[in-house]
Amino acid sequence: MKKIVVFASGSGTNAENIIKHFKGGAIGEVVSVFTNNAKAGVIERAKNNAVPVEIFTKADLNESALIQKVKDIQPDLIVLAGFLLKFPDELVATYPDSIINIHPALLPKYGGKGMYGMHVHRAIVENKEKETGITIHYVNENYDEGAIIFQKQVTVLGTDTPEVVAEKIHELEQRYFPGVVEDVLKAKS
């Protein structure tokens, strides 16, 4: 059974979707959720699914104790599901091609520091983009620059608000993210 560790900072809908996707499956399971937000919804979602949660601060992220906790788990895959901080270089180096992230736009457009959530959706609408989508990619030492694994597009209508775009992106995330995580795990077998 492959071990998946999820890092999340927010409500945790993507994390919960992945947890449920792998529950009782043969290929892998989410063994731990790490969050830098003590008030994040992901904490309750993980606990409701009997997945242990590790809460840490932004200052802890690059500390050896936290990095060692991840290494002690010996994850086969680390999934960033709405994790907003830059991932530690030491973990990126330790787990090459074993850390993936989901981004709410079609990279390389609308990526980089500060480009997350509604910031992305507002920029899409303000720039009158005709389409947007999700990108699932490997994590490297730079924000949103790792090799792309999967992209899925959705049309942006001229009448769409950032909130409508957010709903469209959320639907794509829920539909495709767990399956792509599974495909990446299968490729590691």
PyMOL commands that place a pseudoatom at each C-alpha (Angstrom):
pseudoatom trace, name=CA, resn=MET, resi=1, chain=A, elem=C, hetatm=0, pos=[0.000, 0.000, 0.000]
pseudoatom trace, name=CA, resn=LYS, resi=2, chain=A, elem=C, hetatm=0, pos=[1.472, 3.333, -1.103]
pseudoatom trace, name=CA, resn=LYS, resi=3, chain=A, elem=C, hetatm=0, pos=[1.499, 6.167, 1.422]
pseudoatom trace, name=CA, resn=ILE, resi=4, chain=A, elem=C, hetatm=0, pos=[0.176, 9.610, 0.497]
pseudoatom trace, name=CA, resn=VAL, resi=5, chain=A, elem=C, hetatm=0, pos=[0.776, 12.709, 2.615]
pseudoatom trace, name=CA, resn=VAL, resi=6, chain=A, elem=C, hetatm=0, pos=[-1.405, 15.751, 1.893]
pseudoatom trace, name=CA, resn=PHE, resi=7, chain=A, elem=C, hetatm=0, pos=[-0.451, 19.363, 2.661]
pseudoatom trace, name=CA, resn=ALA, resi=8, chain=A, elem=C, hetatm=0, pos=[-3.335, 21.862, 2.725]
pseudoatom trace, name=CA, resn=SER, resi=9, chain=A, elem=C, hetatm=0, pos=[-3.979, 25.368, 4.047]
pseudoatom trace, name=CA, resn=GLY, resi=10, chain=A, elem=C, hetatm=0, pos=[-7.714, 25.884, 3.604]
pseudoatom trace, name=CA, resn=SER, resi=11, chain=A, elem=C, hetatm=0, pos=[-11.142, 24.307, 3.616]
pseudoatom trace, name=CA, resn=GLY, resi=12, chain=A, elem=C, hetatm=0, pos=[-9.841, 20.909, 2.550]
pseudoatom trace, name=CA, resn=THR, resi=13, chain=A, elem=C, hetatm=0, pos=[-12.377, 19.911, -0.094]
pseudoatom trace, name=CA, resn=ASN, resi=14, chain=A, elem=C, hetatm=0, pos=[-9.656, 18.625, -2.412]
pseudoatom trace, name=CA, resn=ALA, resi=15, chain=A, elem=C, hetatm=0, pos=[-7.873, 16.850, 0.448]
pseudoatom trace, name=CA, resn=GLU, resi=16, chain=A, elem=C, hetatm=0, pos=[-11.112, 15.189, 1.561]
pseudoatom trace, name=CA, resn=ASN, resi=17, chain=A, elem=C, hetatm=0, pos=[-11.912, 14.160, -2.010]
pseudoatom trace, name=CA, resn=ILE, resi=18, chain=A, elem=C, hetatm=0, pos=[-8.514, 12.475, -2.292]
pseudoatom trace, name=CA, resn=ILE, resi=19, chain=A, elem=C, hetatm=0, pos=[-8.865, 10.814, 1.142]
pseudoatom trace, name=CA, resn=LYS, resi=20, chain=A, elem=C, hetatm=0, pos=[-12.250, 9.364, 0.157]
pseudoatom trace, name=CA, resn=HIS, resi=21, chain=A, elem=C, hetatm=0, pos=[-11.010, 8.312, -3.286]
pseudoatom trace, name=CA, resn=PHE, resi=22, chain=A, elem=C, hetatm=0, pos=[-8.314, 6.120, -1.748]
pseudoatom trace, name=CA, resn=LYS, resi=23, chain=A, elem=C, hetatm=0, pos=[-10.256, 4.869, 1.287]
pseudoatom trace, name=CA, resn=GLY, resi=24, chain=A, elem=C, hetatm=0, pos=[-10.376, 1.089, 1.160]
pseudoatom trace, name=CA, resn=GLY, resi=25, chain=A, elem=C, hetatm=0, pos=[-8.471, 1.004, -2.111]
pseudoatom trace, name=CA, resn=ALA, resi=26, chain=A, elem=C, hetatm=0, pos=[-5.641, -1.319, -2.986]
pseudoatom trace, name=CA, resn=ILE, resi=27, chain=A, elem=C, hetatm=0, pos=[-3.096, 1.100, -4.423]
pseudoatom trace, name=CA, resn=GLY, resi=28, chain=A, elem=C, hetatm=0, pos=[-2.667, 3.697, -1.677]
pseudoatom trace, name=CA, resn=GLU, resi=29, chain=A, elem=C, hetatm=0, pos=[-4.078, 5.698, 1.191]
pseudoatom trace, name=CA, resn=VAL, resi=30, chain=A, elem=C, hetatm=0, pos=[-3.733, 9.137, 2.724]
pseudoatom trace, name=CA, resn=VAL, resi=31, chain=A, elem=C, hetatm=0, pos=[-1.798, 8.490, 5.930]
pseudoatom trace, name=CA, resn=SER, resi=32, chain=A, elem=C, hetatm=0, pos=[-1.433, 12.070, 7.171]
pseudoatom trace, name=CA, resn=VAL, resi=33, chain=A, elem=C, hetatm=0, pos=[-2.536, 15.637, 6.518]
pseudoatom trace, name=CA, resn=PHE, resi=34, chain=A, elem=C, hetatm=0, pos=[-0.210, 18.542, 7.307]
pseudoatom trace, name=CA, resn=THR, resi=35, chain=A, elem=C, hetatm=0, pos=[-1.536, 22.085, 7.615]
pseudoatom trace, name=CA, resn=ASN, resi=36, chain=A, elem=C, hetatm=0, pos=[-0.031, 25.457, 8.437]
pseudoatom trace, name=CA, resn=ASN, resi=37, chain=A, elem=C, hetatm=0, pos=[-3.425, 26.873, 9.437]
pseudoatom trace, name=CA, resn=ALA, resi=38, chain=A, elem=C, hetatm=0, pos=[-4.745, 25.929, 12.887]
pseudoatom trace, name=CA, resn=LYS, resi=39, chain=A, elem=C, hetatm=0, pos=[-8.237, 27.083, 11.813]
pseudoatom trace, name=CA, resn=ALA, resi=40, chain=A, elem=C, hetatm=0, pos=[-8.295, 25.324, 8.437]
pseudoatom trace, name=CA, resn=GLY, resi=41, chain=A, elem=C, hetatm=0, pos=[-11.368, 23.316, 7.508]
pseudoatom trace, name=CA, resn=VAL, resi=42, chain=A, elem=C, hetatm=0, pos=[-9.076, 20.524, 6.336]
pseudoatom trace, name=CA, resn=ILE, resi=43, chain=A, elem=C, hetatm=0, pos=[-8.429, 19.600, 9.991]
pseudoatom trace, name=CA, resn=GLU, resi=44, chain=A, elem=C, hetatm=0, pos=[-12.031, 18.618, 10.653]
pseudoatom trace, name=CA, resn=ARG, resi=45, chain=A, elem=C, hetatm=0, pos=[-12.368, 16.922, 7.256]
pseudoatom trace, name=CA, resn=ALA, resi=46, chain=A, elem=C, hetatm=0, pos=[-9.266, 14.789, 7.904]
pseudoatom trace, name=CA, resn=LYS, resi=47, chain=A, elem=C, hetatm=0, pos=[-10.364, 13.892, 11.442]
pseudoatom trace, name=CA, resn=ASN, resi=48, chain=A, elem=C, hetatm=0, pos=[-13.840, 12.921, 10.174]
pseudoatom trace, name=CA, resn=ASN, resi=49, chain=A, elem=C, hetatm=0, pos=[-12.077, 10.469, 7.867]
pseudoatom trace, name=CA, resn=ALA, resi=50, chain=A, elem=C, hetatm=0, pos=[-9.744, 9.133, 10.601]
pseudoatom trace, name=CA, resn=VAL, resi=51, chain=A, elem=C, hetatm=0, pos=[-6.627, 10.659, 9.043]
pseudoatom trace, name=CA, resn=PRO, resi=52, chain=A, elem=C, hetatm=0, pos=[-4.047, 12.080, 11.486]
pseudoatom trace, name=CA, resn=VAL, resi=53, chain=A, elem=C, hetatm=0, pos=[-3.360, 15.816, 11.232]
pseudoatom trace, name=CA, resn=GLU, resi=54, chain=A, elem=C, hetatm=0, pos=[-0.101, 17.651, 11.879]
pseudoatom trace, name=CA, resn=ILE, resi=55, chain=A, elem=C, hetatm=0, pos=[-0.531, 21.384, 12.516]
pseudoatom trace, name=CA, resn=PHE, resi=56, chain=A, elem=C, hetatm=0, pos=[2.524, 23.592, 12.151]
pseudoatom trace, name=CA, resn=THR, resi=57, chain=A, elem=C, hetatm=0, pos=[3.386, 27.261, 11.734]
pseudoatom trace, name=CA, resn=LYS, resi=58, chain=A, elem=C, hetatm=0, pos=[4.933, 28.982, 8.753]
pseudoatom trace, name=CA, resn=ALA, resi=59, chain=A, elem=C, hetatm=0, pos=[8.145, 29.253, 10.787]
pseudoatom trace, name=CA, resn=ASP, resi=60, chain=A, elem=C, hetatm=0, pos=[8.121, 25.465, 11.358]
pseudoatom trace, name=CA, resn=LEU, resi=61, chain=A, elem=C, hetatm=0, pos=[7.939, 24.669, 7.650]
pseudoatom trace, name=CA, resn=ASN, resi=62, chain=A, elem=C, hetatm=0, pos=[11.682, 24.677, 7.000]
pseudoatom trace, name=CA, resn=GLU, resi=63, chain=A, elem=C, hetatm=0, pos=[12.646, 23.385, 10.448]
pseudoatom trace, name=CA, resn=SER, resi=64, chain=A, elem=C, hetatm=0, pos=[14.325, 20.005, 10.694]
pseudoatom trace, name=CA, resn=ALA, resi=65, chain=A, elem=C, hetatm=0, pos=[11.703, 18.647, 13.142]
pseudoatom trace, name=CA, resn=LEU, resi=66, chain=A, elem=C, hetatm=0, pos=[8.845, 19.064, 10.663]
pseudoatom trace, name=CA, resn=ILE, resi=67, chain=A, elem=C, hetatm=0, pos=[10.918, 17.820, 7.749]
pseudoatom trace, name=CA, resn=GLN, resi=68, chain=A, elem=C, hetatm=0, pos=[11.884, 14.780, 9.822]
pseudoatom trace, name=CA, resn=LYS, resi=69, chain=A, elem=C, hetatm=0, pos=[8.204, 14.053, 10.591]
pseudoatom trace, name=CA, resn=VAL, resi=70, chain=A, elem=C, hetatm=0, pos=[7.539, 13.844, 6.860]
pseudoatom trace, name=CA, resn=LYS, resi=71, chain=A, elem=C, hetatm=0, pos=[10.627, 11.683, 6.266]
pseudoatom trace, name=CA, resn=ASP, resi=72, chain=A, elem=C, hetatm=0, pos=[9.619, 9.344, 9.122]
pseudoatom trace, name=CA, resn=ILE, resi=73, chain=A, elem=C, hetatm=0, pos=[6.360, 8.613, 7.299]
pseudoatom trace, name=CA, resn=GLN, resi=74, chain=A, elem=C, hetatm=0, pos=[8.325, 7.633, 4.169]
pseudoatom trace, name=CA, resn=PRO, resi=75, chain=A, elem=C, hetatm=0, pos=[5.597, 8.816, 1.792]
pseudoatom trace, name=CA, resn=ASP, resi=76, chain=A, elem=C, hetatm=0, pos=[5.433, 7.506, -1.749]
pseudoatom trace, name=CA, resn=LEU, resi=77, chain=A, elem=C, hetatm=0, pos=[3.710, 10.719, -2.808]
pseudoatom trace, name=CA, resn=ILE, resi=78, chain=A, elem=C, hetatm=0, pos=[3.181, 14.171, -1.306]
pseudoatom trace, name=CA, resn=VAL, resi=79, chain=A, elem=C, hetatm=0, pos=[0.135, 16.030, -2.588]
pseudoatom trace, name=CA, resn=LEU, resi=80, chain=A, elem=C, hetatm=0, pos=[-0.282, 19.784, -2.183]
pseudoatom trace, name=CA, resn=ALA, resi=81, chain=A, elem=C, hetatm=0, pos=[-4.029, 20.403, -2.173]
pseudoatom trace, name=CA, resn=GLY, resi=82, chain=A, elem=C, hetatm=0, pos=[-4.498, 24.107, -1.646]
pseudoatom trace, name=CA, resn=PHE, resi=83, chain=A, elem=C, hetatm=0, pos=[-1.223, 24.530, 0.215]
pseudoatom trace, name=CA, resn=LEU, resi=84, chain=A, elem=C, hetatm=0, pos=[-0.221, 28.183, -0.021]
pseudoatom trace, name=CA, resn=LEU, resi=85, chain=A, elem=C, hetatm=0, pos=[3.373, 28.268, 1.217]
pseudoatom trace, name=CA, resn=LYS, resi=86, chain=A, elem=C, hetatm=0, pos=[6.530, 27.624, -0.766]
pseudoatom trace, name=CA, resn=PHE, resi=87, chain=A, elem=C, hetatm=0, pos=[7.438, 23.995, -0.209]
pseudoatom trace, name=CA, resn=PRO, resi=88, chain=A, elem=C, hetatm=0, pos=[10.774, 23.349, 1.563]
pseudoatom trace, name=CA, resn=ASP, resi=89, chain=A, elem=C, hetatm=0, pos=[13.722, 22.863, -0.779]
pseudoatom trace, name=CA, resn=GLU, resi=90, chain=A, elem=C, hetatm=0, pos=[14.987, 20.012, 1.395]
pseudoatom trace, name=CA, resn=LEU, resi=91, chain=A, elem=C, hetatm=0, pos=[11.797, 18.010, 0.861]
pseudoatom trace, name=CA, resn=VAL, resi=92, chain=A, elem=C, hetatm=0, pos=[11.769, 18.840, -2.853]
pseudoatom trace, name=CA, resn=ALA, resi=93, chain=A, elem=C, hetatm=0, pos=[15.321, 17.468, -3.083]
pseudoatom trace, name=CA, resn=THR, resi=94, chain=A, elem=C, hetatm=0, pos=[14.474, 14.405, -0.970]
pseudoatom trace, name=CA, resn=TYR, resi=95, chain=A, elem=C, hetatm=0, pos=[11.356, 13.496, -2.976]
pseudoatom trace, name=CA, resn=PRO, resi=96, chain=A, elem=C, hetatm=0, pos=[12.075, 14.344, -6.621]
pseudoatom trace, name=CA, resn=ASP, resi=97, chain=A, elem=C, hetatm=0, pos=[9.082, 13.707, -8.883]
pseudoatom trace, name=CA, resn=SER, resi=98, chain=A, elem=C, hetatm=0, pos=[7.116, 12.646, -5.809]
pseudoatom trace, name=CA, resn=ILE, resi=99, chain=A, elem=C, hetatm=0, pos=[5.456, 15.947, -4.875]
pseudoatom trace, name=CA, resn=ILE, resi=100, chain=A, elem=C, hetatm=0, pos=[2.520, 17.206, -6.914]
pseudoatom trace, name=CA, resn=ASN, resi=101, chain=A, elem=C, hetatm=0, pos=[0.430, 20.362, -6.727]
pseudoatom trace, name=CA, resn=ILE, resi=102, chain=A, elem=C, hetatm=0, pos=[-2.830, 21.528, -8.232]
pseudoatom trace, name=CA, resn=HIS, resi=103, chain=A, elem=C, hetatm=0, pos=[-3.050, 25.073, -9.575]
pseudoatom trace, name=CA, resn=PRO, resi=104, chain=A, elem=C, hetatm=0, pos=[-6.326, 26.849, -10.493]
pseudoatom trace, name=CA, resn=ALA, resi=105, chain=A, elem=C, hetatm=0, pos=[-5.186, 28.069, -13.931]
pseudoatom trace, name=CA, resn=LEU, resi=106, chain=A, elem=C, hetatm=0, pos=[-3.548, 26.809, -17.096]
pseudoatom trace, name=CA, resn=LEU, resi=107, chain=A, elem=C, hetatm=0, pos=[0.130, 27.177, -16.291]
pseudoatom trace, name=CA, resn=PRO, resi=108, chain=A, elem=C, hetatm=0, pos=[2.418, 28.812, -17.209]
pseudoatom trace, name=CA, resn=LYS, resi=109, chain=A, elem=C, hetatm=0, pos=[-0.213, 31.595, -17.228]
pseudoatom trace, name=CA, resn=TYR, resi=110, chain=A, elem=C, hetatm=0, pos=[-1.293, 32.987, -13.863]
pseudoatom trace, name=CA, resn=GLY, resi=111, chain=A, elem=C, hetatm=0, pos=[1.308, 31.151, -11.814]
pseudoatom trace, name=CA, resn=GLY, resi=112, chain=A, elem=C, hetatm=0, pos=[3.900, 32.269, -9.311]
pseudoatom trace, name=CA, resn=LYS, resi=113, chain=A, elem=C, hetatm=0, pos=[3.982, 33.827, -5.879]
pseudoatom trace, name=CA, resn=GLY, resi=114, chain=A, elem=C, hetatm=0, pos=[0.674, 35.350, -4.811]
pseudoatom trace, name=CA, resn=MET, resi=115, chain=A, elem=C, hetatm=0, pos=[-1.280, 33.664, -7.605]
pseudoatom trace, name=CA, resn=TYR, resi=116, chain=A, elem=C, hetatm=0, pos=[-3.754, 31.421, -5.805]
pseudoatom trace, name=CA, resn=GLY, resi=117, chain=A, elem=C, hetatm=0, pos=[-7.506, 31.150, -5.303]
pseudoatom trace, name=CA, resn=MET, resi=118, chain=A, elem=C, hetatm=0, pos=[-9.543, 34.252, -6.014]
pseudoatom trace, name=CA, resn=HIS, resi=119, chain=A, elem=C, hetatm=0, pos=[-6.427, 36.221, -7.027]
pseudoatom trace, name=CA, resn=VAL, resi=120, chain=A, elem=C, hetatm=0, pos=[-6.162, 33.931, -10.054]
pseudoatom trace, name=CA, resn=HIS, resi=121, chain=A, elem=C, hetatm=0, pos=[-9.877, 33.989, -10.858]
pseudoatom trace, name=CA, resn=ARG, resi=122, chain=A, elem=C, hetatm=0, pos=[-10.013, 37.811, -10.684]
pseudoatom trace, name=CA, resn=ALA, resi=123, chain=A, elem=C, hetatm=0, pos=[-7.017, 38.078, -13.019]
pseudoatom trace, name=CA, resn=ILE, resi=124, chain=A, elem=C, hetatm=0, pos=[-8.656, 35.665, -15.489]
pseudoatom trace, name=CA, resn=VAL, resi=125, chain=A, elem=C, hetatm=0, pos=[-11.845, 37.772, -15.590]
pseudoatom trace, name=CA, resn=GLU, resi=126, chain=A, elem=C, hetatm=0, pos=[-10.032, 41.129, -15.647]
pseudoatom trace, name=CA, resn=ASN, resi=127, chain=A, elem=C, hetatm=0, pos=[-7.887, 39.987, -18.585]
pseudoatom trace, name=CA, resn=LYS, resi=128, chain=A, elem=C, hetatm=0, pos=[-10.968, 38.733, -20.434]
pseudoatom trace, name=CA, resn=GLU, resi=129, chain=A, elem=C, hetatm=0, pos=[-9.522, 35.251, -20.918]
pseudoatom trace, name=CA, resn=LYS, resi=130, chain=A, elem=C, hetatm=0, pos=[-11.680, 32.938, -23.029]
pseudoatom trace, name=CA, resn=GLU, resi=131, chain=A, elem=C, hetatm=0, pos=[-10.615, 29.828, -21.116]
pseudoatom trace, name=CA, resn=THR, resi=132, chain=A, elem=C, hetatm=0, pos=[-8.973, 28.755, -17.905]
pseudoatom trace, name=CA, resn=GLY, resi=133, chain=A, elem=C, hetatm=0, pos=[-8.632, 25.452, -16.137]
pseudoatom trace, name=CA, resn=ILE, resi=134, chain=A, elem=C, hetatm=0, pos=[-6.554, 23.399, -13.765]
pseudoatom trace, name=CA, resn=THR, resi=135, chain=A, elem=C, hetatm=0, pos=[-2.953, 22.296, -13.920]
pseudoatom trace, name=CA, resn=ILE, resi=136, chain=A, elem=C, hetatm=0, pos=[-1.566, 19.410, -11.909]
pseudoatom trace, name=CA, resn=HIS, resi=137, chain=A, elem=C, hetatm=0, pos=[2.221, 19.526, -11.875]
pseudoatom trace, name=CA, resn=TYR, resi=138, chain=A, elem=C, hetatm=0, pos=[5.310, 18.275, -10.107]
pseudoatom trace, name=CA, resn=VAL, resi=139, chain=A, elem=C, hetatm=0, pos=[6.733, 20.612, -7.487]
pseudoatom trace, name=CA, resn=ASN, resi=140, chain=A, elem=C, hetatm=0, pos=[10.248, 21.960, -7.893]
pseudoatom trace, name=CA, resn=GLU, resi=141, chain=A, elem=C, hetatm=0, pos=[12.141, 24.738, -6.129]
pseudoatom trace, name=CA, resn=ASN, resi=142, chain=A, elem=C, hetatm=0, pos=[10.117, 27.510, -7.866]
pseudoatom trace, name=CA, resn=TYR, resi=143, chain=A, elem=C, hetatm=0, pos=[6.433, 28.373, -7.549]
pseudoatom trace, name=CA, resn=ASP, resi=144, chain=A, elem=C, hetatm=0, pos=[4.336, 26.666, -10.242]
pseudoatom trace, name=CA, resn=GLU, resi=145, chain=A, elem=C, hetatm=0, pos=[7.268, 25.819, -12.534]
pseudoatom trace, name=CA, resn=GLY, resi=146, chain=A, elem=C, hetatm=0, pos=[7.471, 22.020, -12.179]
pseudoatom trace, name=CA, resn=ALA, resi=147, chain=A, elem=C, hetatm=0, pos=[6.742, 19.683, -15.083]
pseudoatom trace, name=CA, resn=ILE, resi=148, chain=A, elem=C, hetatm=0, pos=[3.064, 19.580, -16.022]
pseudoatom trace, name=CA, resn=ILE, resi=149, chain=A, elem=C, hetatm=0, pos=[1.312, 16.246, -15.490]
pseudoatom trace, name=CA, resn=PHE, resi=150, chain=A, elem=C, hetatm=0, pos=[-2.265, 17.156, -16.477]
pseudoatom trace, name=CA, resn=GLN, resi=151, chain=A, elem=C, hetatm=0, pos=[-4.344, 20.108, -17.622]
pseudoatom trace, name=CA, resn=LYS, resi=152, chain=A, elem=C, hetatm=0, pos=[-8.075, 20.461, -18.210]
pseudoatom trace, name=CA, resn=GLN, resi=153, chain=A, elem=C, hetatm=0, pos=[-9.704, 23.537, -19.734]
pseudoatom trace, name=CA, resn=VAL, resi=154, chain=A, elem=C, hetatm=0, pos=[-13.039, 25.217, -19.163]
pseudoatom trace, name=CA, resn=THR, resi=155, chain=A, elem=C, hetatm=0, pos=[-14.641, 28.090, -21.089]
pseudoatom trace, name=CA, resn=VAL, resi=156, chain=A, elem=C, hetatm=0, pos=[-14.849, 31.518, -19.480]
pseudoatom trace, name=CA, resn=LEU, resi=157, chain=A, elem=C, hetatm=0, pos=[-17.885, 33.465, -20.634]
pseudoatom trace, name=CA, resn=GLY, resi=158, chain=A, elem=C, hetatm=0, pos=[-17.868, 37.250, -20.871]
pseudoatom trace, name=CA, resn=THR, resi=159, chain=A, elem=C, hetatm=0, pos=[-20.549, 37.328, -18.174]
pseudoatom trace, name=CA, resn=ASP, resi=160, chain=A, elem=C, hetatm=0, pos=[-18.618, 35.131, -15.713]
pseudoatom trace, name=CA, resn=THR, resi=161, chain=A, elem=C, hetatm=0, pos=[-17.633, 36.685, -12.406]
pseudoatom trace, name=CA, resn=PRO, resi=162, chain=A, elem=C, hetatm=0, pos=[-14.536, 35.545, -10.487]
pseudoatom trace, name=CA, resn=GLU, resi=163, chain=A, elem=C, hetatm=0, pos=[-16.913, 33.569, -8.239]
pseudoatom trace, name=CA, resn=VAL, resi=164, chain=A, elem=C, hetatm=0, pos=[-18.415, 31.742, -11.226]
pseudoatom trace, name=CA, resn=VAL, resi=165, chain=A, elem=C, hetatm=0, pos=[-14.911, 30.964, -12.496]
pseudoatom trace, name=CA, resn=ALA, resi=166, chain=A, elem=C, hetatm=0, pos=[-14.031, 29.649, -9.025]
pseudoatom trace, name=CA, resn=GLU, resi=167, chain=A, elem=C, hetatm=0, pos=[-17.029, 27.285, -9.156]
pseudoatom trace, name=CA, resn=LYS, resi=168, chain=A, elem=C, hetatm=0, pos=[-15.989, 25.993, -12.581]
pseudoatom trace, name=CA, resn=ILE, resi=169, chain=A, elem=C, hetatm=0, pos=[-12.439, 25.381, -11.351]
pseudoatom trace, name=CA, resn=HIS, resi=170, chain=A, elem=C, hetatm=0, pos=[-13.674, 23.640, -8.211]
pseudoatom trace, name=CA, resn=GLU, resi=171, chain=A, elem=C, hetatm=0, pos=[-15.747, 21.251, -10.334]
pseudoatom trace, name=CA, resn=LEU, resi=172, chain=A, elem=C, hetatm=0, pos=[-12.677, 20.384, -12.418]
pseudoatom trace, name=CA, resn=GLU, resi=173, chain=A, elem=C, hetatm=0, pos=[-10.563, 19.866, -9.292]
pseudoatom trace, name=CA, resn=GLN, resi=174, chain=A, elem=C, hetatm=0, pos=[-13.129, 17.554, -7.732]
pseudoatom trace, name=CA, resn=ARG, resi=175, chain=A, elem=C, hetatm=0, pos=[-13.585, 15.568, -10.936]
pseudoatom trace, name=CA, resn=TYR, resi=176, chain=A, elem=C, hetatm=0, pos=[-9.959, 15.091, -11.993]
pseudoatom trace, name=CA, resn=PHE, resi=177, chain=A, elem=C, hetatm=0, pos=[-7.511, 15.537, -9.093]
pseudoatom trace, name=CA, resn=PRO, resi=178, chain=A, elem=C, hetatm=0, pos=[-7.990, 12.148, -7.328]
pseudoatom trace, name=CA, resn=GLY, resi=179, chain=A, elem=C, hetatm=0, pos=[-7.680, 10.228, -10.589]
pseudoatom trace, name=CA, resn=VAL, resi=180, chain=A, elem=C, hetatm=0, pos=[-4.481, 12.022, -11.550]
pseudoatom trace, name=CA, resn=VAL, resi=181, chain=A, elem=C, hetatm=0, pos=[-3.059, 11.322, -8.071]
pseudoatom trace, name=CA, resn=GLU, resi=182, chain=A, elem=C, hetatm=0, pos=[-3.902, 7.652, -8.610]
pseudoatom trace, name=CA, resn=ASP, resi=183, chain=A, elem=C, hetatm=0, pos=[-2.274, 7.644, -12.068]
pseudoatom trace, name=CA, resn=VAL, resi=184, chain=A, elem=C, hetatm=0, pos=[0.920, 9.138, -10.606]
pseudoatom trace, name=CA, resn=LEU, resi=185, chain=A, elem=C, hetatm=0, pos=[0.952, 6.476, -7.877]
pseudoatom trace, name=CA, resn=LYS, resi=186, chain=A, elem=C, hetatm=0, pos=[0.421, 3.698, -10.433]
pseudoatom trace, name=CA, resn=ALA, resi=187, chain=A, elem=C, hetatm=0, pos=[3.325, 5.024, -12.500]
pseudoatom trace, name=CA, resn=LYS, resi=188, chain=A, elem=C, hetatm=0, pos=[5.550, 4.685, -9.407]
pseudoatom trace, name=CA, resn=SER, resi=189, chain=A, elem=C, hetatm=0, pos=[4.738, 0.970, -9.060]
for i in range(1, 189): cmd.bond("trace and resi %d" % i, "trace and resi %d" % (i + 1))
show_as sticks, trace
zoom trace
